[in-house]
Amino acid sequence: MFKIGIIGIGNMGEAILNGIIKNSNIKPDEIIVSDINKERIDYIINKYGVAGTDNNERLVKLSDIIFLVVKPKDFENIVIPIKDKFKNKILISVMAGIKIEKIKSILEDSFIVRIMPNTPALIGESTTGISFDKNFPADKKEEIVKLINTFGKSFVIDESLMDAFTGLAGSGPAYIFTIIDAFAQAGVKQGFSYNQALEIIVQTITGSSKMIEDLKEHPCVLRDKVTSPAGTTIYGLHELEKGKIRDIIINTVEKSTQRSKELSN
């Protein structure tokens, strides 16, 4: 038996695998992976020392916890032919838009967890939303949260908030990358090279985020500590407010959330 099975070992599947191996007590020989791409399976086996198969039925039968990291459109084709093998198994769905109710309608006797990681999972820094099946064993929840935290930081949320989580955190890295690029371009306009400006703003954002995390103060309190009367910061903040930056960001997350709901339906 294997403790972990991962169906779908693309970039996100590999990120999950890498986190589990690096940050848990689960050993590579306790993990089995599968994928439609045989070359990909061979690559993962050689890189991580895990077991591999192109037979999903075998993987499910031999695993205690199964991560399903596949495209939503492939879900039914993968699970329906082998649904009886999922009985009493823990299935962790990494499929955007597929609700627990939908999965449960097919895998009635399984325990379902739905998660939404984001791309920083690739470096072990995912922000991941977790929703549990209402019948999920209470004594197993802590184990699953610890497992998810091996590739970042998780937040247990009601499934009704999963679309909002997608809009805020799932799509969030794209918004942050765009903002960082804008700051770097601003630095170029003031005379820095792009790479130097980029390095400066990345460190500025990293340090600012760390202050919020460590000091536990409201962002506006920390902002006001930087803002001197008639100084450079208040002039810059005034320009941000004239550009309605708050409205833009709030509307951006709202639009992304709405789109997630449309796709879920």
C-alpha positions in Angstrom: 0.0 0.0 0.0 1.0 3.6 -0.7 0.1 6.5 1.6 -0.3 8.9 -1.3 -1.4 8.6 -4.9 -1.3 11.5 -7.3 -3.4 11.2 -10.6 -2.0 13.9 -12.9 1.6 14.8 -12.5 1.9 18.0 -14.4 3.3 21.2 -12.9 0.8 21.4 -10.0 1.0 17.7 -9.4 4.7 17.8 -9.2 4.6 20.9 -6.9 2.4 18.9 -4.5 4.7 15.9 -4.7 7.8 18.0 -4.1 6.2 19.6 -1.0 5.1 16.3 0.5 8.5 14.8 0.0 10.4 17.8 1.4 8.1 18.8 4.3 6.5 15.6 5.6 7.4 12.3 7.0 6.1 10.5 4.0 8.9 8.9 2.0 9.1 8.6 -1.8 8.6 4.9 -1.7 5.2 5.5 0.0 4.0 7.6 -3.0 2.7 6.5 -6.4 1.9 8.7 -9.4 0.1 8.3 -12.7 -0.3 10.4 -15.8 -1.4 9.9 -19.4 2.1 10.9 -20.5 4.4 7.9 -20.1 7.5 10.1 -20.5 6.3 12.4 -17.7 5.9 9.4 -15.4 9.4 8.2 -16.1 10.8 11.6 -15.5 9.1 11.9 -12.1 10.1 8.4 -11.1 13.8 9.1 -11.9 13.7 12.6 -10.2 11.9 11.7 -7.0 12.2 8.0 -6.5 8.5 7.4 -6.3 6.5 4.6 -7.9 4.6 5.2 -11.1 1.9 3.6 -13.2 -0.3 4.4 -16.2 -3.1 2.5 -14.5 -5.4 4.7 -12.4 -7.3 1.8 -11.1 -4.2 0.3 -9.6 -3.1 3.6 -8.1 -6.5 4.1 -6.4 -6.7 0.6 -5.2 -3.2 0.8 -3.6 -3.4 4.3 -2.1 -4.9 5.7 1.1 -5.2 9.3 0.0 -5.6 10.3 -3.7 -4.9 13.7 -5.2 -6.8 14.2 -8.4 -4.9 16.9 -10.3 -6.6 16.8 -13.7 -8.6 19.1 -15.9 -12.2 19.3 -14.9 -13.4 18.1 -18.3 -11.5 14.8 -17.8 -13.0 14.2 -14.3 -15.9 11.8 -15.2 -13.9 9.9 -17.8 -11.2 9.2 -15.2 -13.3 8.3 -12.1 -16.5 6.7 -13.4 -14.9 3.5 -14.8 -13.2 2.9 -11.5 -15.5 4.5 -9.0 -15.9 1.4 -6.9 -12.2 1.5 -6.1 -12.6 4.9 -4.4 -14.8 3.4 -1.6 -13.7 4.6 1.8 -10.7 6.5 0.3 -9.8 10.1 0.8 -10.0 12.0 -2.4 -8.4 15.5 -2.6 -9.7 17.3 -5.7 -7.5 19.9 -7.3 -10.0 20.6 -10.0 -11.2 24.1 -10.5 -15.0 24.5 -10.6 -15.9 21.0 -9.7 -18.0 21.1 -6.5 -17.9 18.5 -3.8 -21.6 17.7 -4.4 -20.8 16.8 -8.0 -17.9 14.5 -7.0 -20.0 13.0 -4.2 -22.8 12.2 -6.7 -20.4 9.8 -8.4 -18.1 8.7 -5.5 -20.8 8.3 -2.9 -18.7 6.2 -0.5 -15.5 8.4 -0.6 -14.4 11.2 1.7 -13.9 14.4 -0.4 -11.7 17.3 0.1 -11.7 20.2 -2.4 -8.6 22.4 -2.6 -7.6 25.5 -4.6 -3.9 26.1 -4.6 -2.2 28.8 -6.6 1.0 28.9 -8.7 3.5 29.7 -5.9 3.0 26.1 -5.0 5.7 25.5 -7.5 8.2 27.0 -5.0 6.4 25.7 -1.9 4.6 28.9 -1.2 1.0 28.2 -2.2 -2.0 29.9 -0.7 -4.5 27.1 -0.7 -8.2 27.1 0.1 -9.6 23.8 1.7 -13.2 22.7 1.9 -14.2 19.4 3.4 -17.1 17.1 2.6 -19.7 17.5 5.4 -19.3 13.8 6.2 -15.5 14.0 6.3 -14.1 12.3 9.5 -13.3 15.0 12.0 -10.2 13.1 13.3 -8.7 13.2 9.8 -9.0 16.9 9.1 -5.8 17.9 10.9 -3.8 15.3 9.0 -5.1 16.6 5.7 -4.4 20.3 6.6 -0.8 19.3 7.5 -0.5 17.5 4.2 -1.7 20.5 2.2 0.6 22.8 4.2 3.6 20.9 2.9 3.5 23.1 -0.3 2.4 26.4 1.3 -0.1 27.8 3.7 -3.7 26.7 3.8 -7.0 28.2 4.8 -10.1 26.1 5.7 -13.1 27.8 4.2 -16.7 27.0 3.5 -17.1 25.7 0.0 -19.5 28.6 -0.7 -16.4 30.9 -0.6 -14.3 28.8 -3.0 -15.2 31.1 -6.0 -14.2 34.1 -4.0 -11.0 32.4 -2.9 -10.3 31.7 -6.6 -10.8 35.4 -7.4 -8.6 36.6 -4.5 -5.9 34.0 -4.2 -6.2 31.7 -7.2 -5.9 34.6 -9.7 -4.1 36.8 -7.2 -0.5 36.1 -8.3 -1.3 37.4 -11.8 -2.5 40.7 -10.3 0.6 41.0 -8.1 2.9 40.2 -11.0 1.3 42.9 -13.0 1.6 45.5 -10.2 5.3 44.5 -9.7 6.0 45.0 -13.4 4.3 48.4 -13.3 6.5 49.5 -10.3 9.6 48.2 -12.1 8.7 50.2 -15.2 8.2 53.2 -13.0 11.8 52.7 -11.7 13.0 52.5 -15.3 11.4 55.9 -16.0 13.3 57.3 -13.1 16.7 56.0 -14.3 17.1 52.5 -13.0 17.7 49.5 -15.2 14.7 47.2 -15.3 16.4 44.3 -13.5 17.6 46.6 -10.7 14.2 48.3 -10.3 12.6 44.8 -10.3 14.9 43.6 -7.5 14.2 46.8 -5.5 10.4 46.5 -5.7 10.3 42.7 -5.0 12.3 43.3 -1.8 10.0 46.2 -0.9 6.9 44.1 -1.3 8.5 41.1 0.5 9.6 43.3 3.4 6.2 45.1 3.6 4.3 41.8 3.6 6.6 40.5 6.3 5.9 43.5 8.5 2.2 42.9 8.3 2.7 39.2 9.2 5.2 39.8 12.0 3.8 43.0 13.6 0.1 42.0 13.4 -0.8 45.6 12.7 -3.5 46.8 10.3 -2.0 47.7 6.9 -3.3 51.3 7.2 -1.6 51.8 10.5 1.7 50.7 9.0 1.0 53.0 6.0 0.4 56.0 8.2 3.8 55.4 9.9 5.5 55.9 6.5 3.4 58.9 5.6 5.0 62.2 6.9 3.2 65.5 6.7 3.8 67.1 3.3 6.3 64.3 2.5 6.9 62.2 -0.6 4.6 59.4 0.4 1.4 61.4 0.8 1.9 62.9 -2.6 2.3 59.4 -4.1 -0.7 58.1 -2.1 -2.8 61.0 -3.5 -2.0 60.0 -7.0 -3.0 56.4 -6.2 -6.4 57.6 -4.8 -7.0 59.8 -7.8 -6.5 56.7 -9.9 -9.1 54.9 -7.8 -6.7 52.1 -7.1 -9.0 50.6 -4.4 -12.0 50.5 -6.7 -9.8 48.9 -9.4 -8.6 46.1 -7.1 -12.0 45.4 -5.5 -13.6 45.3 -8.9 -10.8 43.0 -10.3 -11.4 40.4 -7.6 -15.2 40.7 -8.0 -15.0 40.1 -11.7 -12.7 37.1 -11.3 -15.0 35.7 -8.6 -18.0 36.1 -10.9 -16.2 34.3 -13.7 -15.3 31.5 -11.3 -19.0 31.1 -10.5 -19.9 31.0 -14.2 -17.4 28.3 -14.8 -18.5 26.3 -11.8 -22.1 26.3 -13.1 
